[in-house]
Amino acid sequence: MRAGGIVVGYDGSAAGTAALRWALAEARRRAARVTAALVSEPDTAFVPAMAMGLNPHGARRARRALALAVEEVVLDTPGTTPAVRVDTAELTGRSGQVLARAARGADLLVIGAHHRRPRLADGVGAFAADVIRHAGCPVVVVPATGRP
């Protein structure tokens, strides 16, 4: 990824969408670009109808679906287009280290918290803690929206 800008971890969840929307608003204020880091599992997926058959295309389809979801969030966020440039980057793995490594040189790393607001007072989850521990830039943890 290029140096500078805002990197946001996006996994298609409600928390990931909240993080992406926050990052888009912040990028607009800073006149910065956003890189949506699409976090997914390794490139193999099990095919349910086959006895332990691996399907290398399942994960690719999932990443494409994430990229389309990013486009939809960008288009649905007022004031984003064409003011904010949004790139995507595909990351394979589930550790916070993968996302932190991808954000090297970024001005800011944004992730969504899967815990509701009252739980955030108790601390963040294992993934967020891993990201925070390994990040080389400030990390924003956007609380999940909705009811607890």
C-alpha positions, -999 to +999 in steps of 0.1 A: +000+000+000+011+036-006+023+057+023-001+081+040-038+082+039-063+062+060-064+024+060-097+008+071-101-029+078-133-041+061-148-076+064-184-070+053-198-069+088-219-041+104-188-031+124-167-030+093-193-009+075-193+016+105-155+018+104-156+024+066-182+052+069-162+068+097-130+066+076-147+081+046-160+111+067-125+116+082-108+113+048-132+140+035-122+163+064-084+156+059-086+156+021-069+121+023-075+089+004-088+057+019-076+022+014-102-004+023-083-035+033-105-064+025-097-090+051-105-126+042-095-162+049-069-179+028-077-187-008-093-222-004-128-229+007-147-262+013-174-271-011-204-284+010-215-310-016-181-326-019-162-348+005-136-324+018-132-310-017-113-277-018-127-249-041-101-221-047-128-200-064-150-196-033-126-172-015-122-152-047-159-147-050-161-137-013-134-110-019-152-097-050-184-095-029-164-075-003-151-051-030-187-046-043-199-039-008-172-013-003-183+004-036-219+004-023-210+019+011-190+046-007-219+055-030-243+055-001-222+079+020-231+115+013-203+138+002-179+110-005-179+108-043-159+123-060-143+140-030-126+110-015-105+085-035-110+049-023-087+021-032-090-016-021-064-040-011-069-077-005-054-092+027-053-129+035-054-139+071-073-131+103-046-119+127-044-082+136-007-083+125-018-088+089-038-056+090-013-036+110+015-046+086-007-035+056-011-001+073+026+006+076+032+042+065-005+051+068-016+082+088-044+063+105-058+028+108-095+023+114-112-008+125-147-016+137-154-030+171-177-060+172-185-053+209-213-029+217-206+004+235-210-008+271-185-037+265-159-013+250-153+001+285-141-034+295-116-034+267-114-044+231-116-079+215-086-101+207-084-089+170-085-052+179-059-057+207-037-075+181-041-046+157-034-020+183-003-038+196+013-041+162+002-009+145+028+017+135+002+045+133-027+057+154-057+033+155-093+043+157-117+017+170-152+026+158-179+012+181-206-011+166-239+006+159-273-007+169-286-021+201-264-041+225 
